[in-house]
Structure formats: structure tokens, C-alpha cells
Amino acid sequence: FCLVELNILLFAIEVCEENGQRRLAINPDRTSQYYRIAKRTRGFFLAGSSEEAS
């Protein structure tokens, strides 16, 4: 949807594990319960230039 129109790629999300620790999930697997994108999840994206990212 908007990621395609913006020409950016989501490559990592910040996840909170059961023990409360936060870490980055690189190229997250859609089937894991830990990688469901919840409200206020921090995402990290790749863009072709800094102008595309702003």
C-alpha cells in the first residue's frame, strides 16, 4: 500500500520479547507471534535517498 507508493522497504521492526527485552527483528517472519506489528511499533526502512525518506 503506502510503502509501495513511497518506494521504501521495511527491513526491521523493534520487538518486545516475553522477558520484556526489546530487540530488532531483521526481515521479520510474518508467521511468528512476536513479529506482529502492534500499535506504536518502531519500524526501520530503506529508501533510495534521504529525500525519499523525508
C-alpha positions in Angstrom: 0.0 0.0 0.0 1.7 3.2 1.1 5.2 1.6 1.2 4.9 0.8 -2.5 3.8 4.3 -3.4 6.6 5.8 -1.2 9.1 3.4 -2.8 10.6 2.3 0.6 11.2 -1.1 2.1 10.6 -2.2 5.7 13.6 -4.2 6.7 13.3 -4.4 10.5 10.9 -3.8 13.4 11.6 -3.3 17.1 10.0 -6.2 19.0 9.5 -6.8 22.7 10.1 -10.4 23.8 8.3 -12.2 26.6 11.0 -11.3 29.1 10.5 -7.5 28.3 13.7 -7.1 26.3 13.5 -5.1 23.1 15.5 -6.1 20.0 15.4 -5.6 16.3 13.9 -8.3 14.1 15.6 -8.1 10.7 13.5 -9.2 7.8 10.7 -10.4 10.2 8.9 -13.6 9.6 5.1 -13.0 9.2 4.2 -16.2 11.0 5.8 -15.6 14.4 3.6 -14.2 17.2 6.5 -11.9 18.3 6.6 -10.1 14.9 3.1 -8.9 14.7 3.1 -5.2 14.2 1.3 -3.6 17.1 0.4 0.0 17.8 3.4 2.2 18.3 5.8 -0.4 16.8 9.0 1.2 15.6 9.9 0.3 12.0 13.2 0.8 10.1 13.1 1.4 6.4 15.4 1.6 3.4 15.0 4.3 0.8 16.9 5.3 -2.3 17.9 8.7 -0.9 17.4 10.9 2.1 15.0 13.0 0.0 12.7 9.9 -0.5 12.8 9.2 3.3 11.7 12.7 4.4 
